[in-house]
Every structure is written in structure tokens, then in C-alpha cells.
């Protein structure tokens, strides 16, 4: 049963699509939806001469890649040069913050974890991904996040990014996938805005967490966002039950 509260969330679907189309520089829904019919392809890198002081052409190329593909692959020619702040990633983010949603890096609780500090030194504002074997038999919980093994798709803020080296990052364009669904079945698309459309659960003792959320929504600044992940060994995922459109 759809309640008045549910309906108020679903009303954001049209505004969401309008904002995404504008951000991705698409003229209509099909322009964005057709992106899901492309075969996978590697992103052409944008070569940046100095990541601390990017040129206007370099910034434009990064923004253009994001607009057309939903992501950008950036290679800095001076990776050994000392950053302006704690970590090199924050320099290009600061220069792109006015055009892309990069203004406020989210601090992760384990950035200063004792094992990470022992391996990599003082916390620099980024979370380090490394292999930390733990017993898989017995009472010790094997933390999937503390490993260099495969990470399943996630855009829910509860997991970690792909490795920088020795692996490949595969990107799902969730906005384009959503647009393709909207183009095919607008009713199903609107139901992804239900406040309890999707739930993510990490079932482990005092570290357990449950997040219930729409799949698509507008944040407090009115920007389009996604909350979605594929279930993995560490996380369970559940859709709202009794909802034919989500089924």
C-alpha cells in the first residue's frame, strides 16, 4: 500500500530526472538511457601536467568525461610532487568542486586505524585498502573491507573504492540505468524513490548496521544521489516487500 508519505517521496522522480539530464548535458531521456546499450569500454585518461594547478583545458576535459560517461580517468604527470594538503587527491577535488560534487570529503572512521597507521604512517584523510588476513573459522569476524580482494558494486557510502593498482575498476552508470528504466517503465522508476525501497544490512555484533533508503533521491542541497549496492559476504541487501513495481 502506498501511503501519502510514500507519494511525497515519489514526487521527486521528475525533478531528479531533469537535474540528471542537465548535469549530463542530455537533451532528453533517451539520450541518457541509450548509454546502457553501449558495450563496456575503457575510459580515455585525461593527462594532467600538475595536479596541484590544473589548466582550464584539463579541468574542462575532466568535466566533459564526467558529463558523457559519469566518471573520469585522470593521470597526473607529477605524482611524486608534494600536495598542497594532506593527500594528493584533495588538490584536484578542490579545483573541480565548483563544477562537480566534490566539495566535502567524507571522513571514514577507520582512516586512523592502528593497523593502517602502522603500515602507512600518519593518517592523511584517506582510507587505506590492504590485505589483512583474519581467521575464518571460530569467533573472529573476517572483515571484507580489510582485503585487497574483489569489491562488489556499491554506491551506498558503506564500502570502499577499487584499488589504484593491480586491479580494474568497473563502473556502473546508475543514473543512465535509472533513465533506461524510466524510459521503459516509469512506474517502476518512481517506486525507487520510496523511503524504504532498499535496505542494506551488515549483520555483525556491535558493528552491525542497517540503512534503509530510497535508491534514488535528492540530497539536502537538492542534488541527485544514489544508494545501491550488490549483496556480498559482508552486506545483505533487501528490497521492500509487497510492492509489485519493485518486484
SULKA-V999509 format. One record per residue. RES is the residue in one small letter. SS is DSSP state (2 for helix, 1 for strand, 0 for the rest). PHI is phi as a letter, one per 40 degrees, with the letter a starting at -180 (* if undefined). BURIAL is I if it has 16 or more other C-alpha atoms within 10 Angstrom, else O. Layout:
res=RES ss=SS phi=PHI burial=BURIAL
res=RES ss=SS phi=PHI burial=BURIAL
//
This chain:
res=x ss=0 phi=* burial=O
res=x ss=0 phi=c burial=O
res=x ss=0 phi=c burial=O
res=x ss=2 phi=d burial=O
res=x ss=2 phi=c burial=O
res=x ss=2 phi=d burial=I
res=x ss=2 phi=c burial=O
res=x ss=2 phi=c burial=O
res=x ss=2 phi=c burial=I
res=x ss=2 phi=c burial=I
res=x ss=0 phi=c burial=O
res=x ss=0 phi=c burial=I
res=x ss=2 phi=d burial=I
res=x ss=2 phi=c burial=O
res=x ss=2 phi=c burial=O
res=x ss=2 phi=d burial=I
res=x ss=2 phi=c burial=I
res=x ss=2 phi=c burial=O
res=x ss=2 phi=c burial=O
res=x ss=2 phi=c burial=I
res=x ss=2 phi=c burial=I
res=x ss=2 phi=c burial=O
res=x ss=2 phi=c burial=I
res=x ss=0 phi=c burial=I
res=x ss=0 phi=f burial=O
res=x ss=0 phi=b burial=I
res=x ss=0 phi=c burial=O
res=x ss=0 phi=a burial=O
res=x ss=2 phi=c burial=I
res=x ss=2 phi=c burial=I
res=x ss=2 phi=d burial=O
res=x ss=2 phi=c burial=I
res=x ss=2 phi=c burial=I
res=x ss=2 phi=c burial=O
res=x ss=2 phi=c burial=I
res=x ss=2 phi=c burial=I
res=x ss=2 phi=c burial=O
res=x ss=0 phi=c burial=O
res=x ss=0 phi=c burial=O
res=x ss=0 phi=d burial=O
res=x ss=0 phi=a burial=O
res=x ss=0 phi=c burial=O
res=x ss=0 phi=c burial=O
res=x ss=0 phi=c burial=O
res=x ss=0 phi=c burial=O
res=x ss=1 phi=c burial=I
res=x ss=1 phi=c burial=O
res=x ss=1 phi=b burial=I
res=x ss=0 phi=c burial=O
res=x ss=0 phi=b burial=I
res=x ss=0 phi=c burial=I
res=x ss=0 phi=c burial=I
res=x ss=0 phi=a burial=O
res=x ss=0 phi=c burial=I
res=x ss=0 phi=c burial=O
res=x ss=2 phi=c burial=O
res=x ss=2 phi=c burial=O
res=x ss=2 phi=c burial=I
res=x ss=2 phi=c burial=I
res=x ss=2 phi=c burial=O
res=x ss=2 phi=c burial=I
res=x ss=2 phi=c burial=I
res=x ss=2 phi=c burial=I
res=x ss=2 phi=c burial=I
res=x ss=2 phi=c burial=I
res=x ss=2 phi=c burial=I
res=x ss=2 phi=c burial=I
res=x ss=2 phi=c burial=O
res=x ss=2 phi=b burial=I
res=x ss=0 phi=g burial=I
res=x ss=0 phi=a burial=I
res=x ss=0 phi=b burial=I
res=x ss=0 phi=b burial=O
res=x ss=1 phi=b burial=I
res=x ss=1 phi=b burial=O
res=x ss=1 phi=c burial=I
res=x ss=0 phi=c burial=O
res=x ss=0 phi=b burial=O
res=x ss=0 phi=c burial=O
res=x ss=0 phi=c burial=O
res=x ss=0 phi=c burial=O
res=x ss=0 phi=c burial=O
res=x ss=0 phi=c burial=O
res=x ss=0 phi=c burial=O
res=x ss=0 phi=b burial=O
res=x ss=0 phi=c burial=O
res=x ss=0 phi=a burial=O
res=x ss=0 phi=d burial=I
res=x ss=2 phi=c burial=O
res=x ss=2 phi=c burial=I
res=x ss=2 phi=c burial=I
res=x ss=2 phi=c burial=I
res=x ss=2 phi=c burial=I
res=x ss=2 phi=c burial=O
res=x ss=2 phi=c burial=I
res=x ss=2 phi=b burial=I
res=x ss=0 phi=d burial=O
res=x ss=0 phi=c burial=O
res=x ss=0 phi=b burial=O
res=x ss=0 phi=b burial=O
res=x ss=0 phi=c burial=O
res=x ss=0 phi=b burial=O
res=x ss=0 phi=c burial=O
res=x ss=0 phi=b burial=O
res=x ss=0 phi=c burial=O
res=x ss=0 phi=c burial=O
res=x ss=0 phi=c burial=O
res=x ss=0 phi=c burial=O
res=x ss=0 phi=d burial=O
res=x ss=0 phi=c burial=O
res=x ss=0 phi=d burial=I
res=x ss=0 phi=b burial=I
res=x ss=0 phi=d burial=O
res=x ss=2 phi=d burial=O
res=x ss=2 phi=c burial=O
res=x ss=2 phi=c burial=I
res=x ss=2 phi=c burial=O
res=x ss=2 phi=c burial=O
res=x ss=2 phi=c burial=O
res=x ss=2 phi=b burial=O
res=x ss=0 phi=g burial=O
res=x ss=0 phi=d burial=O
res=x ss=0 phi=d burial=I
res=x ss=0 phi=b burial=O
res=x ss=0 phi=g burial=I
res=x ss=0 phi=b burial=I
res=x ss=0 phi=c burial=I
res=x ss=0 phi=c burial=I
res=x ss=0 phi=b burial=I
res=x ss=0 phi=a burial=O
res=x ss=0 phi=c burial=O
res=x ss=0 phi=b burial=O
res=x ss=0 phi=c burial=O
res=x ss=0 phi=b burial=O
res=x ss=0 phi=d burial=O
res=x ss=0 phi=c burial=O
res=x ss=0 phi=b burial=O
res=x ss=0 phi=h burial=O
res=x ss=0 phi=c burial=O
res=x ss=0 phi=c burial=O
res=x ss=0 phi=c burial=O
res=x ss=0 phi=c burial=I
res=x ss=0 phi=c burial=O
res=x ss=0 phi=d burial=I
res=x ss=0 phi=c burial=I
res=x ss=0 phi=c burial=I
res=x ss=0 phi=a burial=I
res=x ss=0 phi=c burial=O
res=x ss=0 phi=c burial=O
res=x ss=0 phi=c burial=O
res=x ss=0 phi=b burial=I
res=x ss=0 phi=c burial=O
res=x ss=0 phi=d burial=I
res=x ss=1 phi=a burial=I
res=x ss=0 phi=b burial=I
res=x ss=0 phi=b burial=I
res=x ss=0 phi=g burial=O
res=x ss=0 phi=b burial=I
res=x ss=0 phi=b burial=I
res=x ss=0 phi=b burial=I
res=x ss=0 phi=c burial=I
res=x ss=0 phi=c burial=I
res=x ss=0 phi=c burial=I
res=x ss=0 phi=c burial=O
res=x ss=0 phi=b burial=O
res=x ss=0 phi=f burial=O
res=x ss=0 phi=a burial=O
res=x ss=0 phi=b burial=O
res=x ss=0 phi=b burial=O
res=x ss=0 phi=b burial=O
res=x ss=0 phi=b burial=O
res=x ss=0 phi=c burial=I
res=x ss=0 phi=c burial=O
res=x ss=2 phi=c burial=I
res=x ss=2 phi=c burial=I
res=x ss=2 phi=c burial=I
res=x ss=2 phi=c burial=I
res=x ss=2 phi=c burial=I
res=x ss=2 phi=c burial=I
res=x ss=2 phi=c burial=I
res=x ss=2 phi=c burial=I
res=x ss=2 phi=c burial=I
res=x ss=2 phi=c burial=O
res=x ss=2 phi=c burial=O
res=x ss=0 phi=a burial=O
res=x ss=2 phi=c burial=I
res=x ss=2 phi=c burial=O
res=x ss=2 phi=c burial=I
res=x ss=2 phi=c burial=I
res=x ss=2 phi=c burial=I
res=x ss=2 phi=c burial=I
res=x ss=0 phi=c burial=I
res=x ss=0 phi=c burial=I
res=x ss=0 phi=d burial=I
res=x ss=0 phi=c burial=I
res=x ss=0 phi=b burial=I
res=x ss=0 phi=c burial=I
res=x ss=1 phi=a burial=I
res=x ss=1 phi=b burial=I
res=x ss=1 phi=b burial=I
res=x ss=1 phi=b burial=I
res=x ss=1 phi=b burial=I
res=x ss=0 phi=c burial=O
res=x ss=0 phi=a burial=O
res=x ss=2 phi=f burial=O
res=x ss=2 phi=c burial=O
res=x ss=2 phi=c burial=O
res=x ss=0 phi=c burial=O
res=x ss=1 phi=a burial=O
res=x ss=1 phi=b burial=O
res=x ss=1 phi=b burial=O
res=x ss=1 phi=b burial=I
res=x ss=1 phi=a burial=I
res=x ss=0 phi=c burial=I
res=x ss=0 phi=c burial=I
res=x ss=1 phi=b burial=I
res=x ss=1 phi=a burial=I
res=x ss=1 phi=b burial=I
res=x ss=0 phi=c burial=O
res=x ss=0 phi=c burial=O
res=x ss=0 phi=c burial=O
res=x ss=0 phi=g burial=O
res=x ss=0 phi=b burial=O
res=x ss=1 phi=c burial=I
res=x ss=1 phi=b burial=I
res=x ss=1 phi=b burial=I
res=x ss=0 phi=b burial=I
res=x ss=0 phi=a burial=I
res=x ss=1 phi=a burial=I
res=x ss=0 phi=c burial=O
res=x ss=0 phi=d burial=O
res=x ss=0 phi=a burial=O
res=x ss=0 phi=c burial=O
res=x ss=0 phi=c burial=O
res=x ss=0 phi=b burial=I
res=x ss=1 phi=b burial=O
res=x ss=1 phi=b burial=I
res=x ss=1 phi=a burial=O
res=x ss=1 phi=c burial=I
res=x ss=0 phi=d burial=I
res=x ss=0 phi=c burial=O
res=x ss=0 phi=g burial=O
res=x ss=0 phi=b burial=O
res=x ss=0 phi=d burial=O
res=x ss=0 phi=c burial=O
res=x ss=0 phi=c burial=I
res=x ss=0 phi=d burial=O
//
